[in-house]
Amino acid sequence: MIAPGILYFLAFKYLPMFGLMIAFKDYQPFLGVWGSRWVGFKHFEYFISLPDFWMLFRNTFVLAFYNLVFFFPLPILVALMLNELRSNLYKRFVQSMIYVPHFVSWVVVVGMAFIFFTTEGGLVNELLVSFGFEKINFLLNKEWFRPLVVSEIIWKEIGWGTIIFLAALAGVDQQLYEAAHMDGAGRFRQIWHITLPAIRSTIVILLILRLGQFLDTGFEQIYLMLNPMNREIGEVFDTYVYTNGIQQGKFSYTTAVGLFKSVIGMVLVIGTNYLAKKFGEEGVY
């Protein structure tokens, strides 16, 4: 039963790591990986010395931080709210409705955002005008770039993120709630003293795994949202790798950039796992 999972990780996670070697080489396709000249940390040093490095690091870090602060707690909150519903039919209906956006492609999501927020007949701007306000150019104003990106992620993924938390909540012993009710505890007291402690280990593990992908802000969404007016705060590592690696053919250089980002993720996972164990949690390993 575990064979498909093992094959997946071997084919798409471990075998491609062989290609990381070109981050330390001056890779030439006609020479191949082994025939290309070894240059060591040249590409890493060049990337860190660029003026764009701090811009990319700042943009990626701020977007990742916003996602962690504003998105990560919301699936927990929604799972707690769904867990309190007494009608199973209504609960399943709500779950189905909030799961659906996960299966919508980012092209469609960004297209919907364009329809809602464009100044040329966009629904939001038309409502602003009808209430006597001036139109706001949400799509070209760089101040609105990050709120729009985070809002799209919340709308698309909040339902899907509740699945694991709902599974954890299903395993909570119902007798604990009955005992708390007999002692006079209300619903909020039961959530605070029973529900949240019961799923605390799940929250910690998912937080550790989330930090491992901390700098993975998502290429497709950011690339579709970018334009010349917001590129200053919207360009991140993922889009930079695409424009320099795929479009300009700098394969070794952009592999080094991607490896740099992955190393940061690994350090965050190790550090967070260490802190979790220090505070008495199980951690990932």
Backbone hydrogen bonds in HBPLUS format (Angstrom, degrees):
<---DONOR---> <-ACCEPTOR-->    atom                        ^
c    i                          cat <-CA-CA->   ^        H-A-AA   ^      H-
h    n   atom  resd res      DA  || num        DHA   H-A  angle D-A-AA Bond
n    s   type  num  typ     dist DA aas  dist angle  dist       angle   num
A0006-ILE N   A0002-ILE O   2.98 MM   4  6.24 160.5  2.01 157.7 163.8     1
A0007-LEU N   A0003-ALA O   2.88 MM   4  6.07 167.5  1.90 160.4 163.5     2
A0008-TYR N   A0004-PRO O   2.91 MM   4  6.06 152.0  1.99 143.1 151.1     3
A0009-PHE N   A0005-GLY O   3.08 MM   4  6.36 165.7  2.10 151.8 153.8     4
A0010-LEU N   A0006-ILE O   2.92 MM   4  6.12 156.2  1.98 150.6 158.0     5
A0011-ALA N   A0007-LEU O   2.89 MM   4  5.95 164.7  1.91 149.8 153.8     6
A0012-PHE N   A0008-TYR O   2.90 MM   4  5.90 163.1  1.93 154.1 158.8     7
A0013-LYS N   A0009-PHE O   2.91 MM   4  4.86 139.2  2.08 124.5 131.6     8
A0014-TYR N   A0009-PHE O   2.91 MM   5  6.29 150.8  1.99 158.7 166.7     9
A0015-LEU N   A0010-LEU O   2.94 MM   5  5.84 162.6  1.97 152.9 157.4    10
A0017-MET N   A0014-TYR O   3.02 MM   3  5.38 146.3  2.14 108.3 118.6    11
A0018-PHE N   A0015-LEU O   3.12 MM   3  5.92 168.1  2.13 122.9 126.5    12
A0019-GLY N   A0016-PRO O   2.94 MM   3  5.62 146.5  2.06 116.5 124.3    13
A0020-LEU N   A0017-MET O   3.05 MM   3  5.34 156.4  2.11 106.5 113.9    14
A0021-MET N   A0018-PHE O   3.33 MM   3  6.16 169.4  2.34 118.8 121.9    15
A0022-ILE N   A0019-GLY O   3.17 MM   3  6.02 158.6  2.22 121.5 124.8    16
A0023-ALA N   A0020-LEU O   3.01 MM   3  5.64 162.5  2.04 117.8 123.5    17
A0024-PHE N   A0021-MET O   3.04 MM   3  5.78 160.9  2.07 119.4 124.8    18
A0025-LYS N   A0022-ILE O   3.17 MM   3  4.74 165.6  2.20  98.6 101.3    19
A0039-VAL N   A0024-PHE O   2.84 MM  15  5.61 162.8  1.87 137.0 142.3    20
A0040-GLY N   A0024-PHE O   3.11 MM  16  4.64 127.1  2.40 143.4 130.6    21
A0026-ASP N   A0037-ARG O   2.71 MM  11  5.32 159.4  1.75 159.3 166.7    22
A0031-LEU N   A0028-GLN O   2.87 MM   3  5.35 146.3  1.98 116.4 127.0    23
A0032-GLY N   A0028-GLN O   3.03 MM   4  6.23 138.8  2.21 153.2 165.2    24
A0036-SER N   A0032-GLY O   3.21 MM   4  6.09 132.0  2.45 140.2 148.2    25
A0045-GLU N   A0041-PHE O   3.00 MM   4  6.19 165.9  2.02 159.4 163.1    26
A0046-TYR N   A0042-LYS O   2.96 MM   4  6.15 156.1  2.02 148.0 155.1    27
A0047-PHE N   A0043-HIS O   2.99 MM   4  6.10 158.6  2.04 143.4 148.9    28
A0048-ILE N   A0044-PHE O   3.02 MM   4  6.22 168.5  2.03 154.0 156.5    29
A0049-SER N   A0045-GLU O   3.08 MM   4  6.14 142.3  2.23 139.7 149.4    30
A0050-LEU N   A0047-PHE O   3.21 MM   3  5.41 152.7  2.29 103.7 111.6    31
A0053-PHE N   A0050-LEU O   3.18 MM   3  5.44 155.2  2.25 105.7 113.0    32
A0056-LEU N   A0052-ASP O   2.88 MM   4  6.07 167.1  1.90 160.2 162.8    33
A0057-PHE N   A0053-PHE O   2.84 MM   4  6.04 162.6  1.87 153.3 158.9    34
A0058-ARG N   A0054-TRP O   2.87 MM   4  5.85 160.5  1.91 140.6 146.5    35
A0059-ASN N   A0055-MET O   2.93 MM   4  6.07 170.4  1.94 152.2 155.1    36
A0060-THR N   A0056-LEU O   2.94 MM   4  6.00 167.7  1.95 150.0 154.0    37
A0061-PHE N   A0057-PHE O   2.88 MM   4  5.88 161.7  1.91 146.2 152.3    38
A0062-VAL N   A0058-ARG O   2.90 MM   4  5.97 167.2  1.91 154.0 157.6    39
A0063-LEU N   A0059-ASN O   3.11 MM   4  6.22 167.8  2.12 147.4 151.0    40
A0064-ALA N   A0060-THR O   2.94 MM   4  6.05 160.7  1.98 147.9 154.1    41
A0065-PHE N   A0061-PHE O   2.82 MM   4  5.96 153.7  1.88 148.3 156.0    42
A0066-TYR N   A0062-VAL O   2.91 MM   4  6.14 159.2  1.95 150.7 155.9    43
A0067-ASN N   A0063-LEU O   2.96 MM   4  6.21 159.1  2.01 148.7 154.4    44
A0068-LEU N   A0064-ALA O   2.97 MM   4  6.19 153.1  2.04 144.5 151.9    45
A0069-VAL N   A0065-PHE O   2.91 MM   4  6.10 162.6  1.94 154.5 158.7    46
A0070-PHE N   A0066-TYR O   2.84 MM   4  5.74 167.7  1.86 152.2 156.4    47
A0071-PHE N   A0067-ASN O   2.88 MM   4  5.02 141.5  2.03 122.0 133.8    48
A0072-PHE N   A0067-ASN O   3.28 MM   5  6.79 144.4  2.41 151.5 161.4    49
A0074-LEU N   A0071-PHE O   3.06 MM   3  5.49 133.8  2.28 112.3 125.0    50
A0077-LEU N   A0073-PRO O   3.08 MM   4  6.40 158.6  2.12 152.9 159.2    51
A0078-VAL N   A0074-LEU O   2.84 MM   4  6.09 165.2  1.87 161.8 165.5    52
A0079-ALA N   A0075-PRO O   2.88 MM   4  5.94 155.9  1.93 141.0 148.0    53
A0080-LEU N   A0076-ILE O   2.97 MM   4  6.22 154.2  2.03 147.9 154.7    54
A0081-MET N   A0077-LEU O   2.98 MM   4  6.26 153.7  2.05 146.4 153.8    55
A0082-LEU N   A0078-VAL O   2.85 MM   4  6.11 161.5  1.89 153.6 158.4    56
A0083-ASN N   A0079-ALA O   2.90 MM   4  6.00 148.4  2.00 141.8 151.0    57
A0084-GLU N   A0081-MET O   3.16 MM   3  5.30 141.0  2.31  98.7 109.5    58
A0085-LEU N   A0082-LEU O   3.14 MM   3  5.39 155.9  2.20 105.7 113.0    59
A0091-LYS N   A0087-SER O   2.93 MM   4  6.10 155.1  1.99 148.3 156.4    60
A0092-ARG N   A0088-ASN O   2.90 MM   4  6.07 160.5  1.94 147.4 151.3    61
A0093-PHE N   A0089-LEU O   3.05 MM   4  6.25 151.9  2.14 142.6 150.7    62
A0094-VAL N   A0090-TYR O   2.96 MM   4  6.19 163.7  1.99 151.9 155.3    63
A0095-GLN N   A0091-LYS O   2.96 MM   4  6.17 162.1  1.99 149.1 154.5    64
A0096-SER N   A0092-ARG O   2.97 MM   4  6.12 160.8  2.01 145.9 150.7    65
A0097-MET N   A0093-PHE O   3.05 MM   4  6.29 156.8  2.11 148.3 154.4    66
A0098-ILE N   A0094-VAL O   3.05 MM   4  6.31 155.9  2.11 153.6 159.1    67
A0099-TYR N   A0095-GLN O   2.97 MM   4  6.09 128.1  2.25 142.9 156.6    68
A0100-VAL N   A0096-SER O   3.30 MM   4  6.38 146.6  2.42 145.4 151.2    69
A0102-HIS N   A0099-TYR O   3.08 MM   3  5.86 146.7  2.20 123.6 131.9    70
A0103-PHE N   A0100-VAL O   2.98 MM   3  5.77 151.5  2.07 127.7 133.6    71
A0104-VAL N   A0101-PRO O   3.04 MM   3  5.16 164.0  2.07 109.4 114.0    72
A0108-VAL N   A0105-SER O   3.12 MM   3  5.42 121.6  2.47 102.1 114.8    73
A0109-VAL N   A0105-SER O   3.07 MM   4  6.43 159.2  2.11 148.5 154.8    74
A0110-VAL N   A0106-TRP O   2.88 MM   4  5.95 171.4  1.89 151.9 153.7    75
A0111-GLY N   A0107-VAL O   2.98 MM   4  6.04 148.4  2.08 135.9 145.7    76
A0112-MET N   A0108-VAL O   2.84 MM   4  6.09 150.3  1.93 148.2 155.8    77
A0113-ALA N   A0109-VAL O   2.95 MM   4  6.28 152.8  2.02 144.9 152.8    78
A0114-PHE N   A0110-VAL O   2.90 MM   4  6.18 149.9  2.00 145.3 153.4    79
A0115-ILE N   A0111-GLY O   3.05 MM   4  6.35 154.4  2.11 144.4 150.8    80
A0116-PHE N   A0112-MET O   2.99 MM   4  6.26 153.7  2.06 149.3 156.3    81
A0117-PHE N   A0113-ALA O   2.90 MM   4  5.93 157.8  1.95 151.0 156.7    82
A0118-THR N   A0114-PHE O   2.96 MM   4  5.40 137.7  2.14 145.7 147.2    83
A0124-VAL N   A0116-PHE O   2.93 MM   8  5.67 157.7  1.98 148.1 155.5    84
A0122-GLY N   A0118-THR O   3.14 MM   4  4.63 124.6  2.47 127.4 133.2    85
A0126-GLU N   A0122-GLY O   2.90 MM   4  6.06 152.9  1.98 154.7 163.3    86
A0127-LEU N   A0123-LEU O   2.99 MM   4  6.23 150.3  2.08 147.1 154.7    87
A0128-LEU N   A0124-VAL O   2.97 MM   4  6.29 152.6  2.05 145.2 153.2    88
A0129-VAL N   A0125-ASN O   2.97 MM   4  6.18 159.3  2.01 147.7 152.2    89
A0130-SER N   A0126-GLU O   3.00 MM   4  6.18 153.9  2.07 141.2 148.6    90
A0131-PHE N   A0127-LEU O   3.12 MM   4  6.37 134.0  2.34 142.2 153.0    91
A0131-PHE N   A0128-LEU O   3.25 MM   3  5.29 135.7  2.45  95.7 107.3    92
A0133-PHE N   A0128-LEU O   2.79 MM   5  5.07 156.4  1.85 155.4 147.4    93
A0132-GLY N   A0129-VAL O   2.99 MM   3  5.04 160.5  2.03 107.0 111.5    94
A0138-PHE N   A0136-ILE O   2.97 MM   2  5.61 126.3  2.27 108.1  92.4    95
A0141-ASN N   A0137-ASN O   2.98 MM   4  5.83 137.0  2.17 151.3 162.5    96
A0144-TRP N   A0141-ASN O   3.06 MM   3  5.70 153.5  2.13 117.1 124.2    97
A0145-PHE N   A0142-LYS O   3.29 MM   3  5.12 157.2  2.35  97.8 104.6    98
A0148-LEU N   A0144-TRP O   3.10 MM   4  6.10 157.1  2.15 147.0 153.3    99
A0149-VAL N   A0145-PHE O   3.00 MM   4  6.25 160.4  2.04 153.1 158.9   100
A0150-VAL N   A0146-ARG O   2.98 MM   4  6.14 173.2  1.98 162.3 163.0   101
A0151-SER N   A0147-PRO O   2.96 MM   4  5.97 155.8  2.01 141.4 148.9   102
A0152-GLU N   A0148-LEU O   2.96 MM   4  6.13 154.9  2.02 148.5 154.5   103
A0153-ILE N   A0149-VAL O   3.12 MM   4  6.40 156.0  2.17 146.8 153.0   104
A0154-ILE N   A0150-VAL O   2.95 MM   4  6.21 161.1  1.98 151.9 156.9   105
A0155-TRP N   A0151-SER O   2.98 MM   4  6.18 166.9  1.99 150.5 153.8   106
A0156-LYS N   A0152-GLU O   2.98 MM   4  6.07 156.2  2.03 146.4 153.0   107
A0157-GLU N   A0153-ILE O   2.89 MM   4  5.80 164.5  1.91 155.4 158.9   108
A0158-ILE N   A0154-ILE O   3.08 MM   4  5.22 147.0  2.19 139.8 141.9   109
A0161-GLY N   A0157-GLU O   2.97 MM   4  6.08 149.8  2.06 152.7 161.0   110
A0162-THR N   A0159-GLY O   3.12 MM   3  5.45 154.9  2.19 106.6 114.2   111
A0163-ILE N   A0160-TRP O   3.37 MM   3  5.85 163.8  2.40 112.8 117.1   112
A0166-LEU N   A0162-THR O   2.84 MM   4  5.98 157.6  1.89 160.2 166.5   113
A0167-ALA N   A0163-ILE O   3.01 MM   4  6.26 151.2  2.09 145.6 153.8   114
A0168-ALA N   A0164-ILE O   2.96 MM   4  6.25 150.2  2.05 144.8 152.9   115
A0169-LEU N   A0165-PHE O   2.88 MM   4  6.13 152.6  1.96 145.1 152.9   116
A0170-ALA N   A0166-LEU O   2.97 MM   4  6.17 140.1  2.13 140.5 150.6   117
A0171-GLY N   A0168-ALA O   3.17 MM   3  5.49 148.9  2.27 104.4 113.1   118
A0172-VAL N   A0169-LEU O   3.20 MM   3  5.47 169.6  2.21 111.4 114.3   119
A0176-LEU N   A0173-ASP O   3.18 MM   3  5.80 150.7  2.27 112.1 119.2   120
A0177-TYR N   A0174-GLN O   3.11 MM   3  5.33 122.4  2.45 100.3 113.5   121
A0178-GLU N   A0174-GLN O   3.16 MM   4  6.54 156.4  2.22 148.3 154.9   122
A0179-ALA N   A0175-GLN O   2.89 MM   4  6.07 157.5  1.94 146.0 151.6   123
A0180-ALA N   A0176-LEU O   2.96 MM   4  6.14 156.6  2.01 143.6 150.3   124
A0181-HIS N   A0177-TYR O   2.84 MM   4  6.03 153.0  1.91 146.5 154.2   125
A0182-MET N   A0178-GLU O   2.99 MM   4  6.22 152.3  2.07 143.6 150.8   126
A0183-ASP N   A0179-ALA O   3.09 MM   4  6.36 137.8  2.27 138.1 149.4   127
A0183-ASP N   A0180-ALA O   3.11 MM   3  5.01 124.8  2.43  90.5 105.0   128
A0185-ALA N   A0180-ALA O   2.92 MM   5  5.34 162.1  1.95 153.7 147.8   129
A0184-GLY N   A0181-HIS O   3.02 MM   3  5.07 158.2  2.07 102.9 109.2   130
A0190-GLN N   A0186-GLY O   3.00 MM   4  6.21 155.8  2.06 149.3 156.2   131
A0191-ILE N   A0187-ARG O   2.95 MM   4  6.20 154.2  2.02 147.7 154.4   132
A0192-TRP N   A0188-PHE O   2.97 MM   4  6.14 162.2  2.01 147.9 152.5   133
A0193-HIS N   A0189-ARG O   2.91 MM   4  5.97 161.4  1.94 151.9 156.6   134
A0194-ILE N   A0190-GLN O   2.83 MM   4  5.29 140.5  1.98 136.7 144.6   135
A0195-THR N   A0190-GLN O   3.14 MM   5  6.59 156.2  2.20 143.2 150.6   136
A0196-LEU N   A0191-ILE O   2.92 MM   5  6.02 172.6  1.93 167.9 166.1   137
A0198-ALA N   A0194-ILE O   3.09 MM   4  6.08 144.5  2.22 141.2 151.1   138
A0198-ALA N   A0195-THR O   3.11 MM   3  5.18 120.4  2.48  96.9 112.1   139
A0199-ILE N   A0195-THR O   3.21 MM   4  6.55 139.4  2.38 148.7 159.0   140
A0199-ILE N   A0196-LEU O   3.22 MM   3  5.37 132.0  2.47 100.7 112.4   141
A0200-ARG N   A0197-PRO O   3.42 MM   3  4.98 162.0  2.46  93.4  98.3   142
A0203-ILE N   A0199-ILE O   3.01 MM   4  6.31 157.6  2.06 154.1 160.4   143
A0204-VAL N   A0200-ARG O   2.95 MM   4  6.24 159.2  1.99 152.9 158.2   144
A0205-ILE N   A0201-SER O   3.01 MM   4  6.20 165.6  2.03 149.9 153.3   145
A0206-LEU N   A0202-THR O   3.01 MM   4  6.17 166.6  2.03 151.5 155.3   146
A0207-LEU N   A0203-ILE O   2.91 MM   4  6.05 145.4  2.03 143.1 153.2   147
A0208-ILE N   A0204-VAL O   2.95 MM   4  6.24 155.9  2.01 150.5 156.3   148
A0209-LEU N   A0205-ILE O   3.00 MM   4  6.30 164.5  2.03 152.1 155.9   149
A0210-ARG N   A0206-LEU O   2.83 MM   4  5.90 146.7  1.94 138.4 148.4   150
A0211-LEU N   A0207-LEU O   2.95 MM   4  6.20 151.1  2.03 146.9 153.5   151
A0212-GLY N   A0208-ILE O   3.20 MM   4  6.55 135.3  2.41 138.9 150.7   152
A0212-GLY N   A0209-LEU O   3.16 MM   3  5.10 130.0  2.42  92.1 105.5   153
A0213-GLN N   A0210-ARG O   3.01 MM   3  5.34 143.8  2.15 105.0 115.2   154
A0214-PHE N   A0211-LEU O   3.07 MM   3  4.44 156.5  2.13 103.8 102.1   155
A0216-ASP N   A0213-GLN O   2.99 MM   3  5.16 156.9  2.05 108.5 115.8   156
A0217-THR N   A0215-LEU O   3.08 MM   2  5.65 123.4  2.41 106.3  90.6   157
A0223-TYR N   A0219-PHE O   2.84 MM   4  5.88 167.3  1.85 163.4 167.8   158
A0224-LEU N   A0220-GLU O   3.05 MM   4  6.18 156.0  2.11 148.2 154.1   159
A0225-MET N   A0221-GLN O   3.04 MM   4  6.24 139.0  2.22 143.1 154.5   160
A0225-MET N   A0222-ILE O   3.13 MM   3  5.08 125.9  2.44  93.8 108.1   161
A0226-LEU N   A0222-ILE O   2.98 MM   4  6.08 126.6  2.27 146.5 159.5   162
A0230-ASN N   A0227-ASN O   3.10 MM   3  5.69 141.8  2.25 117.8 127.1   163
A0231-ARG N   A0227-ASN O   3.08 MM   4  5.86 121.3  2.44 159.1 175.1   164
A0233-ILE N   A0230-ASN O   3.16 MM   3  5.84 142.0  2.32 116.2 123.9   165
A0234-GLY N   A0230-ASN O   2.86 MM   4  5.77 126.4  2.15 144.8 160.2   166
A0235-GLU N   A0231-ARG O   3.09 MM   4  5.30 154.4  2.16 135.2 133.1   167
A0240-TYR N   A0236-VAL O   2.95 MM   4  6.08 155.9  2.01 155.6 163.5   168
A0241-VAL N   A0237-PHE O   2.88 MM   4  6.06 155.4  1.94 152.5 158.1   169
A0242-TYR N   A0238-ASP O   3.21 MM   4  6.46 154.4  2.28 141.3 147.8   170
A0243-THR N   A0239-THR O   3.00 MM   4  6.23 171.4  2.01 153.7 155.1   171
A0244-ASN N   A0240-TYR O   3.02 MM   4  6.05 157.3  2.07 147.0 153.3   172
A0245-GLY N   A0241-VAL O   2.69 MM   4  5.33 148.3  1.79 138.0 148.5   173
A0246-ILE N   A0242-TYR O   2.99 MM   4  5.21 138.7  2.17 124.1 136.3   174
A0247-GLN N   A0242-TYR O   3.26 MM   5  6.71 160.1  2.30 160.0 165.9   175
A0250-LYS N   A0244-ASN O   3.06 MM   6  5.84 162.2  2.09 148.3 147.4   176
A0249-GLY N   A0245-GLY O   3.09 MM   4  4.90 121.4  2.45 108.7 118.5   177
A0254-THR N   A0250-LYS O   3.08 MM   4  6.17 171.3  2.09 155.1 157.8   178
A0255-THR N   A0251-PHE O   3.01 MM   4  6.03 144.7  2.14 141.6 151.3   179
A0256-ALA N   A0252-SER O   3.05 MM   4  6.30 149.4  2.15 145.1 152.7   180
A0257-VAL N   A0253-TYR O   3.11 MM   4  6.52 145.9  2.23 140.5 150.2   181
A0258-GLY N   A0254-THR O   2.95 MM   4  6.20 161.1  1.98 146.2 150.3   182
A0259-LEU N   A0255-THR O   2.88 MM   4  6.08 154.1  1.95 145.8 153.2   183
A0260-PHE N   A0256-ALA O   2.91 MM   4  6.06 152.4  1.98 143.9 151.4   184
A0261-LYS N   A0257-VAL O   3.12 MM   4  6.43 156.1  2.18 147.5 153.0   185
A0262-SER N   A0258-GLY O   3.01 MM   4  6.29 151.1  2.10 143.1 151.4   186
A0263-VAL N   A0259-LEU O   2.92 MM   4  6.14 153.0  1.99 151.6 157.9   187
A0264-ILE N   A0260-PHE O   3.25 MM   4  6.54 155.4  2.31 145.2 150.9   188
A0265-GLY N   A0261-LYS O   3.17 MM   4  6.49 156.0  2.23 144.2 150.4   189
A0266-MET N   A0262-SER O   2.94 MM   4  6.25 151.8  2.02 147.3 155.0   190
A0267-VAL N   A0263-VAL O   2.95 MM   4  6.24 158.5  2.00 151.2 156.5   191
A0268-LEU N   A0264-ILE O   2.99 MM   4  6.26 155.9  2.05 149.4 156.0   192
A0269-VAL N   A0265-GLY O   3.01 MM   4  6.27 154.6  2.08 147.2 153.7   193
A0270-ILE N   A0266-MET O   2.99 MM   4  6.24 169.6  2.00 155.2 157.4   194
A0271-GLY N   A0267-VAL O   2.89 MM   4  6.00 164.8  1.91 149.6 154.5   195
A0272-THR N   A0268-LEU O   2.89 MM   4  5.91 164.3  1.92 147.0 151.8   196
A0273-ASN N   A0269-VAL O   2.88 MM   4  5.92 159.7  1.92 148.8 155.1   197
A0274-TYR N   A0270-ILE O   2.99 MM   4  6.13 152.1  2.07 143.1 150.5   198
A0275-LEU N   A0271-GLY O   3.04 MM   4  6.32 158.2  2.09 146.9 152.4   199
A0276-ALA N   A0272-THR O   2.86 MM   4  6.06 156.2  1.92 149.3 156.2   200
A0277-LYS N   A0273-ASN O   3.11 MM   4  6.33 156.9  2.16 145.1 150.0   201
A0278-LYS N   A0274-TYR O   3.03 MM   4  6.28 146.7  2.14 141.9 151.8   202
A0279-PHE N   A0275-LEU O   3.06 MM   4  6.34 139.4  2.23 144.6 154.3   203
A0279-PHE N   A0276-ALA O   3.23 MM   3  5.25 129.7  2.49  93.8 106.3   204
A0281-GLU N   A0276-ALA O   2.88 MM   5  5.22 156.3  1.93 155.2 147.3   205
A0280-GLY N   A0277-LYS O   3.12 MM   3  5.04 161.6  2.15 104.4 106.6   206
